Amino acid sequence: MLAPPVFDFAEHRVVVIGASRGGIGASIARAFADSGAEVTITGVEASPAPEDIDRFAYHQLDVTDNGRIEDFAAGFDRLDVLVNCAAITQRGAEMEPDFFATVLDINLTGSFRTARAFHGALAAARGSLINVASMYAHFGSPRNPAYGASKAGVAQLTKSLAIAWAPDGIRVNAIAPGFIVTEQSARARSDPAFVAGIEARTPLARWGQPQDIAGAALFLASGAAEFITGISLPVDGGYSVV
């Protein structure tokens, strides 16, 4: 059982984009709520995970629809934390050009659309933007080339926005998860040899859990990280240092 990080986000407004499926986004949203924040979540589904229906304000949002994003963001005069977690991937299907373009549109351009739409609200609060990248921003991914390319773009977007928005008091960082137990990784985890190989290479000898990523998000949004901007923080059990 993981001990919850101790941070106080009372009177903070947080939006987590892509938190409807009970994975990393939902775990981040729950961690902020447990730390006192007022949290709003989004997803493409009509409703969030059953356990979150009564817990969060929920907005169905397609991150490829710029008009809908701007309308949603207009409801916030200030925002302390924006987390971009909306992403798709399909192992083995990403060599098809149209699907490749769709992955980039959601994972990379979608993150830019939401960040841009909330810029004014984040500036009003001198807030924090946290993008969710991936270890595949730094490694080749032969069966997920679109996902890897999109997450490398997210890491670079994070650096650029950190510089551009520093004068507005907005810190911009990313988290680069390793292999995490989520719905998105279920197909890969159906292969016992693949699972064993990941565990054998990872120094901490296990797959991560969504709450492992939530702790990093709380830290990056907190006053403890007030002199940190432009980084992509690996949370991968040491996989990337081997």
C-alpha positions in Angstrom: 0.0 0.0 0.0 1.4 3.3 -1.0 1.5 6.1 1.6 -0.3 9.2 0.2 2.0 12.3 -0.3 1.3 15.1 2.1 0.5 18.3 0.3 -2.1 21.0 1.0 -4.1 22.1 -2.1 -7.0 23.7 -0.1 -8.6 26.5 -2.1 -6.9 25.4 -5.3 -8.8 24.8 -8.5 -7.5 21.9 -10.6 -8.5 20.6 -14.0 -7.4 17.2 -15.2 -7.9 16.6 -18.9 -8.4 12.9 -19.8 -9.4 11.4 -16.4 -12.5 9.4 -17.2 -11.2 5.9 -17.5 -9.8 5.3 -14.0 -6.1 5.3 -15.0 -3.4 7.9 -14.5 -5.6 10.9 -15.0 -8.2 9.7 -12.5 -5.5 8.8 -10.0 -4.0 12.3 -10.3 -7.5 13.9 -9.9 -8.2 11.8 -6.8 -4.9 12.7 -5.2 -5.5 16.4 -5.7 -9.0 16.1 -4.2 -7.6 14.1 -1.3 -5.3 17.1 -0.7 -8.1 19.6 -0.5 -8.4 20.8 -4.1 -11.6 21.6 -6.0 -11.1 19.3 -9.0 -12.8 19.2 -12.4 -12.1 16.3 -14.8 -12.8 15.7 -18.5 -13.0 12.7 -20.9 -14.4 11.7 -24.2 -16.9 9.3 -22.5 -20.4 10.4 -21.5 -19.5 9.9 -17.9 -16.4 9.2 -15.7 -15.5 6.0 -13.9 -18.4 5.0 -11.6 -16.5 5.7 -8.5 -15.9 9.3 -9.6 -19.4 10.2 -10.8 -20.3 11.9 -7.5 -16.8 13.1 -6.7 -15.9 15.5 -9.5 -17.5 18.0 -11.8 -17.3 16.2 -15.2 -17.2 17.6 -18.7 -17.3 15.5 -21.8 -14.5 17.0 -24.0 -12.9 16.1 -27.3 -9.4 17.6 -27.2 -9.5 17.8 -31.1 -12.4 20.3 -30.9 -10.8 23.7 -30.4 -14.2 25.5 -30.0 -15.4 23.2 -27.3 -12.1 23.5 -25.5 -12.3 27.3 -25.6 -15.9 27.3 -24.4 -14.9 25.0 -21.5 -11.9 27.1 -20.5 -14.0 30.3 -20.6 -15.7 29.0 -17.4 -12.5 29.5 -15.4 -11.4 33.0 -14.5 -8.4 31.5 -12.7 -6.9 28.0 -12.5 -4.1 26.8 -10.2 -3.3 23.6 -11.9 -4.0 22.1 -15.4 -3.0 18.5 -16.0 -2.9 17.3 -19.6 -3.4 13.5 -19.6 -5.6 12.8 -22.7 -3.9 10.3 -25.0 -4.5 7.3 -27.2 -2.3 4.5 -28.6 -2.9 1.3 -30.4 0.0 -1.1 -30.3 0.8 -2.5 -33.8 -1.6 -0.2 -35.6 0.3 3.1 -35.7 2.1 2.6 -39.1 -1.1 3.6 -40.9 -0.8 7.3 -41.8 -4.3 8.4 -40.9 -4.2 6.8 -37.5 -0.7 8.2 -37.0 -2.1 11.7 -37.6 -5.0 11.0 -35.2 -2.7 10.0 -32.4 -0.6 13.2 -32.8 -3.7 15.3 -33.0 -5.0 14.0 -29.7 -1.8 13.4 -27.7 0.3 16.4 -28.8 -1.9 19.0 -30.5 -4.7 18.3 -28.0 -2.3 19.1 -25.1 -1.4 22.4 -26.8 -5.0 23.3 -27.5 -6.0 22.9 -23.8 -2.9 24.6 -22.5 -3.4 27.6 -24.8 -7.1 27.8 -23.9 -6.3 27.9 -20.2 -3.3 30.3 -20.4 -5.2 33.3 -19.1 -6.7 31.4 -16.2 -3.3 29.9 -15.3 -1.6 33.3 -15.5 -4.3 34.8 -13.2 -3.4 32.3 -10.5 0.4 32.1 -11.4 -0.4 28.5 -11.7 1.1 25.2 -12.9 0.7 23.2 -16.1 1.6 19.6 -16.0 1.8 17.6 -19.2 1.9 13.8 -19.2 4.7 12.6 -21.6 6.1 9.1 -21.5 9.4 7.3 -21.4 8.8 6.7 -25.1 9.7 10.4 -25.5 13.2 9.1 -25.2 13.1 5.5 -26.4 12.2 4.1 -29.8 8.9 2.3 -29.9 8.7 -0.1 -32.9 5.0 -0.9 -32.4 3.9 2.5 -31.2 5.7 5.0 -33.4 2.9 7.6 -33.3 2.6 7.4 -29.5 6.4 7.8 -29.2 6.5 10.7 -31.6 3.6 12.5 -29.9 5.1 12.1 -26.4 8.5 13.4 -27.6 6.6 16.4 -28.9 4.9 16.8 -25.5 8.3 16.9 -23.8 9.5 19.5 -26.3 6.3 21.5 -26.0 6.8 21.5 -22.2 10.2 23.1 -22.6 9.0 25.7 -25.0 5.9 26.7 -23.0 8.0 26.9 -19.8 10.2 29.6 -21.5 7.3 31.4 -23.1 5.1 31.5 -20.1 7.6 32.1 -17.3 7.0 35.9 -17.5 3.3 35.1 -16.7 4.3 33.2 -13.5 3.2 29.9 -15.0 5.5 26.9 -14.4 5.3 24.2 -17.0 6.6 20.7 -16.4 5.9 17.1 -17.6 5.9 13.7 -16.1 7.3 10.7 -18.1 5.7 7.5 -16.8 7.3 4.2 -17.4 5.3 0.9 -17.6 2.1 1.5 -15.6 -0.8 -0.8 -14.9 -3.7 0.8 -16.7 -6.4 0.0 -19.2 -4.2 1.3 -21.9 -1.4 -1.2 -21.1 -3.8 -4.1 -20.7 -3.0 -5.5 -24.2 0.7 -5.5 -23.6 0.3 -7.0 -20.1 -1.5 -10.0 -21.6 1.9 -11.3 -22.8 3.6 -13.0 -19.8 7.0 -12.9 -21.4 6.7 -9.1 -22.1 5.6 -8.5 -18.5 8.5 -10.5 -17.1 11.0 -8.8 -19.4 9.9 -5.3 -18.1 10.1 -6.4 -14.5 13.6 -7.9 -15.1 14.9 -4.7 -16.6 13.3 -2.3 -14.1 15.6 -1.8 -11.0 12.5 -1.6 -8.7 11.4 -4.9 -10.3 7.7 -4.1 -10.8 5.3 -2.2 -13.0 4.1 1.2 -11.7 0.7 1.9 -10.4 -1.3 5.1 -11.4 -0.8 6.5 -7.9 2.9 6.5 -8.5 2.3 9.2 -11.1 -0.1 11.1 -8.9 2.6 11.7 -6.3 4.9 13.3 -8.9 2.0 15.5 -10.1 1.3 16.8 -6.6 5.0 17.6 -6.1 5.3 19.5 -9.4 2.2 21.6 -8.6 3.3 22.4 -5.1 5.4 25.1 -3.5 8.1 22.5 -3.0 8.7 22.7 -6.8 8.4 26.5 -7.2 11.9 26.8 -8.8 11.3 23.9 -11.2 10.1 24.5 -14.8 10.6 22.9 -18.2 11.5 19.5 -17.0 10.2 16.0 -17.9 10.4 14.0 -14.7 10.8 10.2 -15.2 8.6 8.0 -13.0 9.6 4.6 -14.2 11.1 2.6 -11.4 14.6 3.2 -12.9 13.8 1.7 -16.3 15.4 4.7 -18.1 18.7 4.6 -16.3 19.5 0.9 -17.2 
